[in-house]
């Protein structure tokens, strides 16, 4: 496995499989980084780092925090609004009651971020879809 790491902090910047390019392979295309080649082993860049002296993978003193899911939830809401635009078109073949339900749902989607500064709070503010299908967010969260 090839690991690109920051030479100052040991932070793992990128890792994966690739070919050994021979001479000069220890230099990275990432600024301030070098390359370490290790045997097949699991890598968790949030919990591990490279010890630049020992050239070994070591645990971090404290793992990185979980990434903030709020941007993913906002992206999912934008995608859902775009996907449900068709229900608001006057010539889309649904009843006026269904169109009103979709309108209320879309308003709730737009309002979900108001006063909700965490992903959990924003998700809690999103109602069920009028057609009963699930809103899926790319983090694996299903609402």
C-alpha positions in Angstrom: 0.0 0.0 0.0 1.2 3.5 -0.8 0.7 6.2 1.8 1.2 9.9 1.2 1.9 11.6 4.6 2.7 15.1 5.8 6.4 15.1 6.7 5.8 17.6 9.6 2.8 16.1 11.3 2.7 12.5 10.0 -0.9 13.0 9.0 -2.0 10.5 6.3 -3.1 12.6 3.4 -3.9 9.8 0.9 -3.4 6.1 0.6 -4.2 3.3 -1.8 -2.7 0.8 -4.2 -0.5 1.9 -7.1 2.6 0.9 -9.0 6.1 1.4 -7.7 7.7 4.0 -9.9 11.2 3.1 -8.9 13.8 5.8 -8.2 12.4 8.9 -6.6 9.2 7.1 -5.6 9.5 8.4 -2.0 8.5 11.9 -3.2 4.9 12.7 -3.3 2.9 14.9 -5.7 1.2 16.4 -2.6 3.0 19.5 -1.2 5.0 18.9 1.9 4.4 15.1 1.7 6.5 12.0 1.2 5.5 8.4 0.3 5.7 5.4 2.5 5.1 1.9 1.1 3.8 -0.6 3.6 2.6 -4.2 3.5 -1.1 -4.9 3.2 -2.7 -3.6 6.4 -5.9 -1.7 7.3 -5.4 2.1 7.3 -7.7 4.6 9.2 -6.4 8.1 8.5 -8.6 9.4 11.3 -7.0 7.2 14.0 -3.5 6.5 12.6 -0.6 8.6 11.4 2.9 7.9 10.1 5.8 8.2 12.5 8.3 10.1 10.2 11.3 8.8 12.2 10.4 5.2 12.4 8.6 5.2 9.1 5.8 3.1 10.6 2.0 3.5 11.0 1.2 4.4 14.6 -2.0 5.3 16.4 -2.8 9.0 16.9 -2.8 10.3 20.5 -6.4 11.3 19.8 -8.4 10.3 16.8 -9.8 13.0 14.5 -13.4 13.9 15.1 -16.2 12.5 13.0 -16.8 14.6 9.9 -19.8 17.0 10.0 -22.8 15.5 8.2 -24.6 18.8 7.9 -23.3 19.6 4.4 -24.3 16.1 3.2 -27.8 16.7 4.6 -28.1 20.1 2.9 -26.9 18.5 -0.4 -29.6 15.8 -0.1 -32.3 18.4 0.6 -31.2 20.4 -2.5 -31.3 17.2 -4.6 -34.7 16.3 -3.2 -36.0 19.7 -4.1 -34.7 19.4 -7.6 -36.2 15.9 -7.9 -39.6 17.0 -6.7 -39.8 20.0 -9.0 -41.9 18.0 -11.4 -44.8 17.7 -8.9 -45.2 21.5 -8.9 -45.6 21.8 -12.7 -49.2 22.6 -13.5 -49.3 20.0 -16.3 -47.9 17.2 -14.2 -50.7 14.5 -13.9 -51.5 14.5 -10.2 -54.5 15.7 -8.2 -54.6 19.2 -6.7 -54.6 17.6 -3.2 -51.4 15.7 -4.1 -49.8 18.8 -5.6 -50.6 20.7 -2.3 -49.1 17.9 -0.3 -45.9 18.1 -2.4 -45.9 21.9 -2.0 -46.1 21.6 1.8 -43.3 18.9 1.8 -41.1 21.1 -0.3 -41.7 24.1 2.0 -40.7 21.9 4.9 -37.5 20.9 3.1 -36.7 24.6 2.5 -37.5 25.4 6.2 -35.6 22.4 7.6 -32.3 24.4 8.0 -33.9 27.3 9.7 -32.8 27.2 13.3 -31.4 23.7 12.9 -27.6 23.9 13.1 -26.9 20.1 13.3 -27.5 17.3 10.9 -29.7 15.5 13.4 -31.8 18.6 14.1 -32.2 19.2 10.4 -33.2 15.6 9.7 -35.7 15.7 12.5 -37.4 18.7 10.8 -37.9 16.9 7.5 -41.3 15.2 7.1 -42.1 12.0 5.3 -42.4 12.2 1.5 -46.0 12.5 0.3 -45.5 9.4 -1.9 -44.3 7.3 1.1 -40.9 6.6 -0.4 -37.8 7.2 1.7 -35.4 10.2 1.4 -31.9 8.7 1.3 -28.8 10.6 2.2 -25.4 9.5 0.9 -24.0 9.1 4.4 -26.3 6.0 4.8 -28.9 8.0 6.7 -32.4 7.1 5.6 -35.3 9.3 6.5 
